[in-house]
Amino acid sequence: MKSSTDKHKKEKNGINVFVLLFCLIILSAVLTYIIPAGEFGRTEVDGREVIQPDQFSFVEGQPTGFLDIFSNIHSGMVNGSAIIFFVLIVGGSFGVLSATGALDAFITMLSVKMAHRGKLLIPVLMFFFACAGSLMGMSDETIVYIGILAPLAVALGFDALTGFAIVTLGASVGFSSAVMNPFTVGIAQEIAGLPTFSGIFFRIVLFIVLYVAAVWYVYRYAGKVQKNPSIALYGNYQPGAQDAIENLSSKMATRHKLVLLVFLLNFVVLMYGVIKMGWYITEIAGLFLLFGVIMGLIGKLTPSQIADNFIKGAGQLIGGALIIGLAQTILVTFKDAQLMDTILYYTAGALDTLPAALNAVGMFIFQLGLNFLVPSGSGQAALTMPIMAPLADMTDVTRQTAVLAYQLGDGMSNLIFPTVSFLMAGLAMVGISWTKWVKWVFPFMLIQVTIGIIALVIAQLIQYGPF
């Protein structure tokens, strides 16, 4: 375990996302001296500004100065402030929910009740984690539950990889489908000018397809291990696993049940608000804050504990919030030098070489690769959607489809990239090397990508909208 943890630390220290982003900021400043400035004509359609693809001209640019590199960081933070504070408020509310112990009690109860029903363990628990990933963007939090599910899987005659995969693949497919994930789809749609959480029914269908594929993949492997334990080479049997399960409680306190009921009620009110009342991120942030306080009081937290855990929850997302600001810095640099339209002009030209039905697929492949450098869903949305939204207008791709390409690319690649901190920490916890994990999960990655491409082609053909 120690060697695995040390290896994780070295890998994590070797690739720091803030260093990479600062290098991209410097590169963007250098590009202002190389790429010619340009400008598209624009017009208003249904109350939103869109580019006129046939009206592009080069103009005199204004390259970024040395001091501008650093002052633009502040400007980027200011530009991204609405999204940054939305992330912090929602994260703080989830911090209060976590402090009540309701989620821990629920997953522990499920684990104990499923302990003698191995065949039901995989689909039931994976459904819980998929819902958590799709509704609250569960990612870093999976580490806590890996510590419960890995020994449970071992005790049932599987191996630690089975337990790890139940948590990781479950949360991943939920995060990728992002039915109502405020940190990915919520932010991306806000930037793209789309109604918040619009297009939800298409994402629900996608959620079901990805969930079924993940359950089949894990179930198939677990069955092989149970029949032939000698093939369980990934985090094999560990002493004391059964004792760890027997020490868990299968009972949930009444307050935990009420907290979870209020948590679900929050999403019911949220759906009503965005569909019937046209709520955007300001109202959604206020709703999460209100229900966070209510959940804290029901969970018997004092006002001071609610405040402390709100700060703790928000603090866990400070890194992601700063990434949003740094991503905006790159956009500030390009906008000030009038490079955005030039980038759109050449990118649209490259996509024009593809069949129209595959334009969204090209966006998807780009987002898949970018997640290596920016392993933050909200940060990637802040960086790419200001470009992808107008690019979609130019290439006859709906903005909703562009958001879909972003969420799939961001979510799916979280399963394999070593720059994803929670993935590497979880692997270290169960003693599975990154190379063995990639070898095991790569076929599923291909299945996911195939499903994603099919979904994007369908979205393109049906003009997935509202626009």
Sine and cosine of phi, psi and omega as CSV:
sin_phi,cos_phi,sin_psi,cos_psi,sin_omega,cos_omega
0.00,0.00,-0.66,0.75,-0.03,-1.00
-0.89,0.45,-0.69,0.72,-0.02,-1.00
-0.91,0.42,-0.60,0.80,0.03,-1.00
-0.91,0.41,-0.65,0.76,0.01,-1.00
-0.92,0.40,-0.67,0.74,0.02,-1.00
-0.88,0.47,-0.65,0.76,0.02,-1.00
-0.89,0.46,-0.66,0.75,0.02,-1.00
-0.87,0.49,-0.68,0.73,-0.01,-1.00
-0.89,0.47,-0.65,0.76,0.01,-1.00
-0.91,0.42,-0.69,0.73,0.01,-1.00
-0.90,0.43,-0.64,0.77,-0.02,-1.00
-0.92,0.38,-0.67,0.75,0.01,-1.00
-0.93,0.36,-0.43,0.90,-0.04,-1.00
-0.96,0.26,-0.42,0.91,-0.03,-1.00
-0.76,-0.65,0.99,-0.16,0.00,-1.00
-0.97,-0.23,0.84,-0.54,-0.11,-0.99
-0.89,0.46,-0.51,0.86,0.00,-1.00
-0.95,0.32,-0.59,0.81,0.08,-1.00
-0.91,0.41,-0.68,0.73,0.02,-1.00
-0.88,0.47,-0.68,0.73,0.00,-1.00
-0.92,0.39,-0.62,0.79,0.03,-1.00
-0.91,0.42,-0.60,0.80,0.07,-1.00
-0.89,0.45,-0.62,0.79,0.04,-1.00
-0.92,0.39,-0.56,0.83,0.06,-1.00
-0.90,0.44,-0.70,0.72,0.04,-1.00
-0.89,0.45,-0.69,0.72,0.02,-1.00
-0.87,0.49,-0.66,0.75,0.01,-1.00
-0.89,0.46,-0.59,0.81,0.05,-1.00
-0.92,0.40,-0.65,0.76,0.02,-1.00
-0.90,0.44,-0.63,0.78,-0.03,-1.00
-0.90,0.43,-0.38,0.92,0.03,-1.00
-0.92,0.40,-0.31,0.95,0.05,-1.00
-1.00,-0.05,-0.21,0.98,-0.10,-1.00
-0.95,-0.32,-0.74,0.67,-0.06,-1.00
-0.99,0.11,0.76,-0.65,0.02,-1.00
-0.93,0.36,0.58,-0.81,0.05,-1.00
-0.95,0.30,0.50,-0.86,-0.01,-1.00
-0.48,-0.88,0.19,-0.98,-0.07,-1.00
-0.45,-0.89,0.74,-0.67,0.10,-0.99
-1.00,-0.07,0.47,-0.88,0.22,-0.98
-0.96,0.28,0.49,-0.87,-0.03,-1.00
-0.74,-0.67,0.45,-0.89,0.05,-1.00
-0.61,-0.79,0.20,-0.98,-0.02,-1.00
-0.96,-0.27,0.78,-0.63,0.01,-1.00
-0.78,-0.63,0.87,-0.49,0.01,-1.00
0.80,0.61,0.65,0.76,0.07,-1.00
0.99,0.13,0.10,1.00,0.03,-1.00
-0.78,-0.62,0.53,-0.85,-0.04,-1.00
-0.99,0.12,0.78,-0.62,0.03,-1.00
-0.79,-0.62,0.42,-0.91,-0.01,-1.00
-0.98,0.17,0.56,-0.83,0.15,-0.99
-0.98,-0.18,0.98,-0.21,-0.15,-0.99
-0.84,0.54,-0.46,0.89,-0.07,-1.00
-1.00,-0.02,0.15,0.99,-0.01,-1.00
-0.82,-0.57,0.96,0.27,0.03,-1.00
-0.87,-0.50,0.66,-0.76,0.06,-1.00
-0.54,-0.84,0.52,-0.85,0.07,-1.00
-0.99,0.16,0.59,-0.81,-0.02,-1.00
-0.75,-0.66,0.13,-0.99,0.02,-1.00
-0.96,0.27,0.80,-0.60,-0.06,-1.00
-1.00,-0.05,0.12,-0.99,0.04,-1.00
-0.74,-0.68,1.00,-0.04,-0.04,-1.00
-0.85,0.53,0.44,-0.90,-0.03,-1.00
-0.98,0.18,0.78,-0.62,0.05,-1.00
-0.99,0.17,0.19,-0.98,-0.05,-1.00
-0.87,0.50,-0.75,0.66,-0.01,-1.00
-0.93,0.36,-0.46,0.89,0.02,-1.00
-0.89,0.46,-0.50,0.87,0.02,-1.00
-0.83,0.56,-0.66,0.75,-0.07,-1.00
-1.00,0.07,-0.62,0.78,0.02,-1.00
-0.93,0.36,-0.47,0.89,0.03,-1.00
-0.91,0.41,-0.41,0.91,0.03,-1.00
-0.90,0.44,-0.69,0.73,0.06,-1.00
-0.90,0.44,-0.68,0.74,0.02,-1.00
-0.88,0.47,-0.62,0.78,0.04,-1.00
-0.90,0.43,-0.67,0.74,0.04,-1.00
-0.88,0.48,-0.67,0.74,0.01,-1.00
-0.90,0.43,-0.71,0.70,0.00,-1.00
-0.88,0.48,-0.58,0.82,-0.03,-1.00
-1.00,-0.06,0.17,0.98,-0.13,-0.99
-0.87,0.49,-0.64,0.77,-0.02,-1.00
-0.87,0.49,-0.69,0.72,0.00,-1.00
-0.96,0.28,-0.64,0.77,0.00,-1.00
-0.85,0.52,-0.75,0.66,-0.03,-1.00
-0.95,0.30,-0.48,0.88,0.12,-0.99
-0.88,0.48,-0.73,0.69,0.02,-1.00
-0.87,0.49,-0.70,0.72,-0.04,-1.00
-0.92,0.38,-0.64,0.77,0.00,-1.00
-0.92,0.38,-0.72,0.69,0.01,-1.00
-0.91,0.42,-0.66,0.75,0.04,-1.00
-0.88,0.47,-0.63,0.78,0.05,-1.00
-0.90,0.43,-0.64,0.77,0.02,-1.00
-0.90,0.43,-0.64,0.76,0.07,-1.00
-0.92,0.39,-0.50,0.86,0.07,-1.00
-0.89,0.45,-0.64,0.77,0.06,-1.00
-0.91,0.42,-0.70,0.71,0.04,-1.00
-0.84,0.54,-0.71,0.70,-0.01,-1.00
-0.88,0.47,-0.62,0.79,-0.04,-1.00
-0.92,0.39,-0.42,0.91,0.02,-1.00
-0.93,0.36,-0.34,0.94,-0.01,-1.00
0.99,0.17,0.08,1.00,-0.08,-1.00
-0.91,0.41,-0.70,0.71,0.00,-1.00
-0.91,0.42,-0.67,0.74,0.02,-1.00
-0.88,0.47,-0.69,0.72,-0.01,-1.00
-0.90,0.44,-0.62,0.78,-0.03,-1.00
-0.92,0.39,-0.74,0.68,-0.03,-1.00
-0.94,0.35,-0.53,0.85,0.06,-1.00
-0.92,0.39,-0.69,0.72,0.04,-1.00
-0.86,0.50,-0.71,0.70,0.03,-1.00
-0.88,0.48,-0.67,0.75,-0.04,-1.00
-0.88,0.47,-0.70,0.72,-0.02,-1.00
-0.93,0.37,-0.69,0.72,-0.01,-1.00
-0.92,0.38,-0.45,0.89,0.01,-1.00
-1.00,0.00,-0.07,1.00,-0.13,-0.99
-0.86,0.51,-0.47,0.88,0.01,-1.00
-0.92,-0.38,0.30,0.95,0.04,-1.00
-0.76,-0.65,0.91,0.42,-0.10,-0.99
-0.81,0.58,-0.57,0.82,-0.05,-1.00
-0.94,0.33,-0.45,0.89,0.01,-1.00
-1.00,-0.01,-0.34,0.94,-0.07,-1.00
-0.82,0.57,-0.74,0.67,-0.12,-0.99
-0.91,0.41,-0.83,0.56,-0.04,-1.00
-0.91,0.41,-0.61,0.80,-0.05,-1.00
-0.92,0.38,-0.78,0.63,-0.04,-1.00
-0.94,0.34,-0.59,0.81,0.03,-1.00
-0.92,0.40,-0.52,0.85,0.06,-1.00
-0.92,0.40,-0.65,0.76,0.04,-1.00
-0.87,0.49,-0.74,0.67,-0.05,-1.00
-0.94,0.35,-0.54,0.84,0.06,-1.00
-0.91,0.42,-0.68,0.74,0.04,-1.00
-0.90,0.44,-0.66,0.75,0.01,-1.00
-0.90,0.45,-0.65,0.76,0.03,-1.00
-0.93,0.37,-0.56,0.83,-0.08,-1.00
-0.99,0.13,-0.46,0.89,-0.07,-1.00
-0.98,-0.20,-0.55,0.83,-0.06,-1.00
-0.80,-0.60,0.20,0.98,0.07,-1.00
0.89,0.46,0.59,0.81,-0.03,-1.00
-0.86,0.52,0.82,-0.58,0.05,-1.00
-0.56,-0.83,-0.96,0.27,0.02,-1.00
-0.85,0.53,-0.54,0.84,-0.05,-1.00
-0.92,0.40,-0.29,0.96,-0.03,-1.00
-0.89,0.46,-0.42,0.91,-0.03,-1.00
-0.84,0.54,-0.64,0.77,-0.02,-1.00
-0.87,0.49,-0.69,0.73,-0.10,-0.99
-0.99,0.15,-0.36,0.93,0.11,-0.99
-0.88,0.48,-0.60,0.80,0.02,-1.00
-0.90,0.43,-0.39,0.92,0.05,-1.00
-1.00,-0.01,-0.71,0.70,-0.13,-0.99
-0.97,0.23,-0.52,0.85,-0.01,-1.00
-0.89,0.46,-0.79,0.62,0.04,-1.00
-0.92,0.39,-0.51,0.86,0.06,-1.00
-0.89,0.46,-0.70,0.71,0.01,-1.00
-0.89,0.46,-0.63,0.78,0.03,-1.00
-0.90,0.44,-0.69,0.72,-0.02,-1.00
-0.89,0.46,-0.45,0.89,-0.01,-1.00
-1.00,0.06,0.03,1.00,0.02,-1.00
1.00,-0.07,0.15,0.99,0.11,-0.99
-1.00,-0.06,-0.56,-0.83,0.12,-0.99
-0.66,-0.75,0.09,-1.00,-0.07,-1.00
-0.90,0.44,-0.50,0.87,0.02,-1.00
-0.89,0.45,-0.60,0.80,0.03,-1.00
-0.87,0.49,-0.74,0.67,0.03,-1.00
-0.89,0.46,-0.67,0.74,0.03,-1.00
-0.89,0.46,-0.67,0.74,-0.04,-1.00
-0.94,0.34,-0.56,0.83,0.05,-1.00
-0.84,0.54,-0.72,0.70,-0.02,-1.00
-0.96,0.29,-0.79,0.62,-0.17,-0.99
-0.94,0.34,-0.76,0.65,0.00,-1.00
-0.93,0.36,-0.60,0.80,0.04,-1.00
-0.87,0.50,-0.79,0.61,0.00,-1.00
-0.90,0.43,-0.56,0.83,-0.05,-1.00
-0.91,0.41,-0.72,0.70,-0.02,-1.00
-0.93,0.38,-0.53,0.85,0.08,-1.00
-0.93,0.37,-0.67,0.74,0.02,-1.00
-0.90,0.44,-0.63,0.78,-0.02,-1.00
-0.94,0.35,-0.69,0.72,0.00,-1.00
-0.96,0.29,-0.54,0.84,0.17,-0.99
0.74,0.67,0.84,0.55,-0.03,-1.00
-0.82,0.57,-0.75,0.66,0.03,-1.00
-0.59,-0.81,0.73,0.68,-0.01,-1.00
-0.98,0.19,0.93,-0.36,-0.07,-1.00
-0.93,0.38,-0.38,0.92,-0.09,-1.00
-1.00,0.07,-0.27,0.96,0.00,-1.00
-0.88,-0.48,-0.97,0.26,-0.02,-1.00
-0.88,0.48,-0.66,0.75,0.00,-1.00
-0.85,0.53,-0.73,0.69,-0.01,-1.00
-0.95,0.31,-0.70,0.72,-0.04,-1.00
-0.88,0.47,-0.68,0.74,0.01,-1.00
-0.93,0.37,-0.58,0.82,0.06,-1.00
-0.87,0.48,-0.71,0.70,0.00,-1.00
-0.92,0.40,-0.62,0.79,-0.03,-1.00
-0.98,0.21,-0.09,1.00,0.01,-1.00
0.98,0.20,0.31,0.95,0.00,-1.00
-1.00,0.00,0.44,-0.90,0.13,-0.99
-0.86,0.50,0.68,-0.73,-0.07,-1.00
-0.87,0.49,0.77,-0.64,0.02,-1.00
0.88,0.47,0.34,0.94,0.11,-0.99
-0.92,0.40,0.36,-0.93,-0.02,-1.00
0.96,0.29,0.39,0.92,-0.16,-0.99
-0.92,0.40,-0.54,0.84,-0.09,-1.00
-0.93,0.37,-0.59,0.81,0.07,-1.00
-0.89,0.46,-0.65,0.76,-0.02,-1.00
-0.94,0.34,-0.51,0.86,0.06,-1.00
-0.90,0.43,-0.69,0.72,0.05,-1.00
-0.88,0.48,-0.69,0.73,0.03,-1.00
-0.89,0.47,-0.65,0.76,0.05,-1.00
-0.84,0.55,-0.73,0.68,-0.03,-1.00
-0.89,0.46,-0.71,0.70,-0.03,-1.00
-0.89,0.45,-0.73,0.68,-0.01,-1.00
-0.92,0.40,-0.62,0.78,0.01,-1.00
-0.89,0.45,-0.72,0.69,0.01,-1.00
-0.88,0.48,-0.67,0.74,0.02,-1.00
-0.89,0.47,-0.67,0.75,-0.02,-1.00
-0.92,0.39,-0.69,0.72,0.01,-1.00
-0.88,0.47,-0.71,0.70,0.02,-1.00
-0.85,0.53,-0.69,0.73,-0.08,-1.00
-0.91,0.41,-0.72,0.69,-0.02,-1.00
-0.95,0.32,-0.67,0.75,-0.02,-1.00
-0.88,0.48,-0.67,0.75,0.00,-1.00
-0.88,0.47,-0.71,0.71,0.01,-1.00
-0.92,0.39,-0.70,0.72,-0.03,-1.00
-0.87,0.49,-0.63,0.78,0.04,-1.00
-0.89,0.46,-0.64,0.77,0.03,-1.00
-0.90,0.44,-0.67,0.74,-0.01,-1.00
-0.91,0.41,-0.65,0.76,-0.03,-1.00
-0.91,0.41,-0.58,0.81,0.02,-1.00
-0.98,0.22,-0.56,0.83,-0.05,-1.00
-0.67,-0.74,0.99,0.10,-0.07,-1.00
-0.85,0.53,-0.33,0.94,-0.04,-1.00
-0.91,0.40,-0.33,0.94,-0.01,-1.00
-1.00,0.04,-0.04,1.00,-0.01,-1.00
-0.98,0.20,0.98,0.19,-0.07,-1.00
-1.00,-0.05,-0.07,1.00,-0.10,-0.99
-0.96,-0.29,0.98,-0.21,-0.01,-1.00
0.86,0.51,0.85,0.53,-0.15,-0.99
-0.90,0.44,-0.09,-1.00,-0.09,-1.00
-0.78,0.63,0.66,-0.75,0.00,-1.00
-0.81,-0.58,0.64,-0.76,0.01,-1.00
-0.92,0.40,0.56,-0.83,0.07,-1.00
1.00,0.05,-0.01,1.00,-0.05,-1.00
-0.90,0.44,-0.68,0.73,-0.01,-1.00
-0.90,0.44,-0.64,0.77,0.03,-1.00
-0.87,0.49,-0.62,0.78,-0.02,-1.00
-0.89,0.45,-0.59,0.81,0.00,-1.00
-0.96,0.29,-0.65,0.76,-0.03,-1.00
-0.91,0.42,-0.43,0.91,0.00,-1.00
-0.99,0.16,-0.13,0.99,0.00,-1.00
-0.99,0.12,0.48,-0.88,-0.01,-1.00
-0.99,-0.15,0.63,-0.77,0.00,-1.00
-0.99,-0.11,0.05,1.00,-0.05,-1.00
-0.99,-0.16,0.60,-0.80,0.09,-1.00
-0.93,-0.37,0.73,-0.69,0.06,-1.00
-0.93,0.38,0.45,-0.89,-0.01,-1.00
-0.85,0.52,-0.63,0.78,-0.02,-1.00
-0.90,0.43,-0.54,0.84,0.04,-1.00
-0.92,0.39,-0.64,0.77,0.04,-1.00
-0.90,0.44,-0.65,0.76,-0.01,-1.00
-0.93,0.37,-0.61,0.79,0.02,-1.00
-0.88,0.47,-0.70,0.71,0.01,-1.00
-0.92,0.40,-0.57,0.82,0.05,-1.00
-0.90,0.43,-0.68,0.74,0.03,-1.00
-0.92,0.40,-0.60,0.80,0.03,-1.00
-0.87,0.49,-0.71,0.71,0.04,-1.00
-0.93,0.38,-0.60,0.80,0.04,-1.00
-0.88,0.48,-0.57,0.82,0.04,-1.00
-0.83,0.56,-0.68,0.73,-0.04,-1.00
-0.97,0.25,-0.49,0.87,0.09,-1.00
-0.91,0.42,-0.74,0.67,0.03,-1.00
-0.89,0.46,-0.63,0.78,0.01,-1.00
-0.88,0.48,-0.71,0.70,0.01,-1.00
-0.89,0.46,-0.66,0.75,0.03,-1.00
-0.89,0.46,-0.69,0.73,-0.04,-1.00
-0.89,0.45,-0.70,0.71,-0.06,-1.00
-0.97,0.23,-0.50,0.86,-0.05,-1.00
-1.00,0.09,-0.69,0.72,-0.11,-0.99
-0.99,-0.10,-0.46,0.89,-0.12,-0.99
-0.89,-0.45,0.00,1.00,0.07,-1.00
0.92,0.40,0.59,0.81,0.00,-1.00
-0.91,0.40,0.55,-0.84,0.13,-0.99
-0.86,-0.50,-0.24,-0.97,-0.20,-0.98
-0.90,0.43,-0.45,0.89,0.02,-1.00
-0.90,0.43,-0.75,0.66,0.02,-1.00
-0.93,0.38,-0.61,0.79,-0.01,-1.00
-0.91,0.41,-0.66,0.75,0.04,-1.00
-0.87,0.49,-0.68,0.73,0.03,-1.00
-0.89,0.46,-0.63,0.78,0.01,-1.00
-0.90,0.43,-0.72,0.70,0.01,-1.00
-0.88,0.47,-0.64,0.77,0.02,-1.00
-0.89,0.45,-0.72,0.70,0.02,-1.00
-0.86,0.50,-0.77,0.64,-0.04,-1.00
-0.94,0.33,-0.45,0.89,0.10,-1.00
-0.88,0.47,-0.71,0.71,0.03,-1.00
-0.89,0.45,-0.70,0.71,0.01,-1.00
-0.87,0.49,-0.71,0.71,0.01,-1.00
-0.89,0.45,-0.61,0.79,0.03,-1.00
-0.90,0.44,-0.68,0.74,0.00,-1.00
-0.92,0.39,-0.68,0.73,0.04,-1.00
-0.90,0.43,-0.58,0.81,0.01,-1.00
-0.98,0.22,0.16,0.99,0.05,-1.00
0.90,0.44,0.58,0.82,0.14,-0.99
-1.00,-0.01,0.62,-0.78,0.07,-1.00
-0.96,0.28,0.31,-0.95,0.06,-1.00
-0.81,0.59,-0.63,0.78,0.02,-1.00
-0.92,0.40,-0.62,0.78,0.03,-1.00
-0.93,0.38,-0.61,0.79,0.06,-1.00
-0.87,0.48,-0.73,0.69,0.00,-1.00
-0.90,0.45,-0.70,0.72,-0.02,-1.00
-0.89,0.46,-0.68,0.73,-0.04,-1.00
-0.97,0.22,-0.44,0.90,0.15,-0.99
-0.89,0.46,-0.71,0.70,0.02,-1.00
-0.90,0.44,-0.64,0.77,0.01,-1.00
-0.89,0.45,-0.71,0.71,0.00,-1.00
-0.90,0.43,-0.67,0.74,0.05,-1.00
-0.91,0.41,-0.62,0.79,-0.01,-1.00
-0.88,0.47,-0.53,0.85,0.02,-1.00
-0.93,0.37,-0.29,0.96,0.00,-1.00
-0.95,-0.31,0.15,0.99,0.03,-1.00
-0.85,0.52,-0.67,0.74,0.01,-1.00
-0.85,0.53,-0.74,0.67,0.02,-1.00
-0.90,0.44,-0.61,0.80,0.01,-1.00
-0.91,0.42,-0.65,0.76,0.03,-1.00
-0.92,0.38,-0.56,0.83,0.06,-1.00
-0.88,0.47,-0.63,0.77,0.05,-1.00
-0.86,0.52,-0.71,0.70,0.01,-1.00
-0.89,0.45,-0.66,0.75,0.02,-1.00
-0.93,0.38,-0.60,0.80,0.06,-1.00
-0.89,0.45,-0.64,0.77,0.03,-1.00
-0.91,0.41,-0.48,0.88,0.03,-1.00
-0.87,0.49,-0.66,0.75,0.03,-1.00
-0.88,0.47,-0.66,0.75,0.01,-1.00
-0.93,0.38,-0.62,0.79,0.05,-1.00
-0.87,0.49,-0.69,0.73,0.01,-1.00
-0.87,0.49,-0.73,0.68,-0.01,-1.00
-0.91,0.40,-0.65,0.76,-0.02,-1.00
-0.92,0.39,-0.69,0.72,-0.02,-1.00
-0.89,0.46,-0.56,0.83,0.01,-1.00
-1.00,-0.02,0.04,1.00,0.00,-1.00
0.85,0.53,0.70,0.71,0.03,-1.00
-0.99,-0.15,-0.28,0.96,-0.08,-1.00
-0.83,0.56,-0.74,0.68,-0.04,-1.00
-0.93,0.37,-0.56,0.83,0.05,-1.00
-0.90,0.43,-0.68,0.73,0.04,-1.00
-0.88,0.47,-0.69,0.73,0.03,-1.00
-0.89,0.46,-0.64,0.77,-0.03,-1.00
-0.88,0.48,-0.74,0.67,-0.04,-1.00
-0.97,0.26,-0.58,0.82,0.03,-1.00
-0.91,0.41,-0.67,0.74,0.05,-1.00
-0.88,0.47,-0.61,0.79,0.05,-1.00
-0.88,0.47,-0.63,0.77,0.03,-1.00
-0.92,0.39,-0.66,0.75,-0.01,-1.00
-0.94,0.35,-0.42,0.91,0.01,-1.00
-0.91,0.42,-0.30,0.95,0.04,-1.00
-0.97,0.24,-0.24,0.97,0.02,-1.00
-1.00,-0.05,0.42,-0.91,0.16,-0.99
-0.86,0.51,0.53,-0.85,-0.08,-1.00
-0.82,0.58,-0.61,0.79,-0.04,-1.00
-0.92,0.38,-0.28,0.96,-0.06,-1.00
-0.97,-0.25,0.06,1.00,0.02,-1.00
-0.87,0.50,-0.68,0.73,0.02,-1.00
-0.92,0.39,-0.53,0.85,0.04,-1.00
-0.91,0.42,-0.63,0.78,0.06,-1.00
-0.87,0.49,-0.65,0.76,0.07,-1.00
-0.88,0.47,-0.65,0.76,-0.01,-1.00
-0.88,0.48,-0.73,0.68,0.00,-1.00
-0.89,0.46,-0.64,0.77,0.05,-1.00
-0.87,0.49,-0.71,0.71,-0.01,-1.00
-0.92,0.39,-0.59,0.81,0.06,-1.00
-0.84,0.55,-0.75,0.66,-0.04,-1.00
-0.94,0.34,-0.61,0.79,-0.06,-1.00
-0.90,0.43,-0.47,0.88,-0.04,-1.00
-0.89,0.45,-0.33,0.95,0.08,-1.00
-0.90,0.43,-0.64,0.77,-0.02,-1.00
-1.00,0.08,-0.56,0.83,-0.06,-1.00
-0.81,-0.59,0.98,0.20,-0.05,-1.00
-0.99,0.17,0.78,0.63,0.03,-1.00
-0.68,-0.73,0.87,-0.50,-0.05,-1.00
-0.86,0.51,-0.75,0.67,-0.01,-1.00
-0.93,0.37,-0.59,0.80,0.03,-1.00
-0.92,0.40,-0.64,0.77,0.02,-1.00
-0.93,0.38,-0.60,0.80,0.05,-1.00
-0.89,0.45,-0.69,0.72,-0.01,-1.00
-0.90,0.43,-0.52,0.85,-0.03,-1.00
-0.99,0.17,-0.66,0.75,-0.19,-0.98
-0.98,-0.19,-0.53,0.85,-0.11,-0.99
-0.91,0.42,-0.53,0.85,0.09,-1.00
-0.88,0.48,-0.39,0.92,0.06,-1.00
-1.00,-0.04,-0.68,0.73,-0.09,-1.00
-0.93,0.37,-0.56,0.83,-0.02,-1.00
-0.89,0.45,-0.80,0.60,0.06,-1.00
-0.93,0.37,-0.50,0.87,0.06,-1.00
-0.89,0.46,-0.62,0.78,0.04,-1.00
-0.87,0.48,-0.67,0.75,0.03,-1.00
-0.86,0.51,-0.59,0.81,-0.07,-1.00
-0.98,0.20,-0.38,0.92,-0.11,-0.99
-0.92,-0.39,0.33,0.94,0.02,-1.00
0.86,0.51,0.51,0.86,0.14,-0.99
-0.96,-0.28,0.71,-0.70,0.03,-1.00
-0.93,0.36,0.47,-0.88,0.03,-1.00
-0.89,0.45,-0.54,0.84,0.05,-1.00
-0.89,0.45,-0.61,0.79,0.05,-1.00
-0.93,0.37,-0.61,0.80,0.06,-1.00
-0.89,0.46,-0.64,0.77,0.07,-1.00
-0.90,0.43,-0.65,0.76,0.04,-1.00
-0.88,0.48,-0.67,0.74,0.03,-1.00
-0.88,0.48,-0.64,0.76,0.03,-1.00
-0.90,0.43,-0.77,0.64,-0.11,-0.99
-0.91,0.41,-0.59,0.81,0.02,-1.00
-0.94,0.34,-0.69,0.72,0.01,-1.00
-0.90,0.44,-0.68,0.74,0.01,-1.00
-0.92,0.40,-0.74,0.67,-0.10,-0.99
-0.95,0.32,-0.70,0.72,-0.09,-1.00
-0.92,0.39,-0.63,0.78,-0.06,-1.00
-0.96,0.28,-0.17,0.98,0.07,-1.00
-0.90,0.44,-0.30,0.96,-0.04,-1.00
-0.98,0.21,-0.29,0.96,-0.14,-0.99
-0.79,-0.62,-0.39,0.92,-0.15,-0.99
-0.98,0.21,0.76,-0.65,0.00,-1.00
-0.94,0.34,-0.14,0.99,0.06,-1.00
-0.99,0.14,-0.11,0.99,0.03,-1.00
-0.99,0.11,0.96,-0.28,-0.18,-0.98
-0.89,0.45,-0.68,0.73,-0.05,-1.00
-0.93,0.37,-0.50,0.87,0.07,-1.00
-0.91,0.42,-0.74,0.67,-0.03,-1.00
-0.92,0.39,-0.60,0.80,0.02,-1.00
-0.92,0.40,-0.66,0.76,0.03,-1.00
-0.90,0.43,-0.66,0.75,0.05,-1.00
-0.89,0.46,-0.65,0.76,0.03,-1.00
-0.90,0.44,-0.60,0.80,-0.04,-1.00
-0.89,0.46,-0.64,0.77,-0.05,-1.00
-0.99,-0.15,0.06,1.00,0.07,-1.00
0.96,0.28,0.56,0.83,0.03,-1.00
-0.94,-0.33,0.79,-0.61,0.01,-1.00
-0.96,0.29,0.46,-0.89,-0.01,-1.00
-0.88,0.48,-0.63,0.77,-0.03,-1.00
-0.91,0.42,-0.64,0.77,0.04,-1.00
-0.92,0.39,-0.62,0.79,0.02,-1.00
-0.89,0.45,-0.73,0.68,-0.01,-1.00
-0.88,0.48,-0.65,0.76,0.02,-1.00
-0.87,0.49,-0.63,0.77,-0.03,-1.00
-0.97,0.25,-0.67,0.74,-0.16,-0.99
-1.00,0.03,-0.25,0.97,-0.11,-0.99
-0.86,0.50,-0.66,0.75,0.06,-1.00
-0.86,0.51,-0.62,0.79,0.05,-1.00
-0.93,0.38,-0.57,0.82,0.06,-1.00
-0.86,0.52,-0.67,0.74,0.03,-1.00
-0.91,0.42,-0.62,0.79,0.05,-1.00
-0.88,0.47,-0.71,0.70,0.02,-1.00
-0.87,0.50,-0.74,0.67,-0.03,-1.00
-0.87,0.49,-0.65,0.76,0.04,-1.00
-0.88,0.48,-0.71,0.70,0.05,-1.00
-0.88,0.48,-0.67,0.75,0.01,-1.00
-0.88,0.47,-0.69,0.72,0.00,-1.00
-0.90,0.44,-0.69,0.72,0.02,-1.00
-0.88,0.48,-0.69,0.73,0.00,-1.00
-0.88,0.47,-0.64,0.77,-0.02,-1.00
-0.94,0.34,-0.63,0.78,0.05,-1.00
-0.90,0.44,-0.68,0.73,0.04,-1.00
-0.89,0.46,-0.71,0.71,0.00,-1.00
-0.85,0.52,-0.63,0.78,0.01,-1.00
-0.92,0.38,-0.65,0.76,-0.05,-1.00
-0.94,0.34,-0.59,0.80,-0.03,-1.00
-1.00,-0.03,0.05,1.00,-0.04,-1.00
0.80,0.61,0.85,0.53,0.00,-1.00
-0.78,0.63,0.84,-0.54,-0.16,-0.99
-0.74,-0.68,-0.35,-0.94,0.56,0.83
-0.98,0.21,-0.37,0.93,0.08,-1.00
-0.36,-0.93,0.00,0.00,0.00,0.00
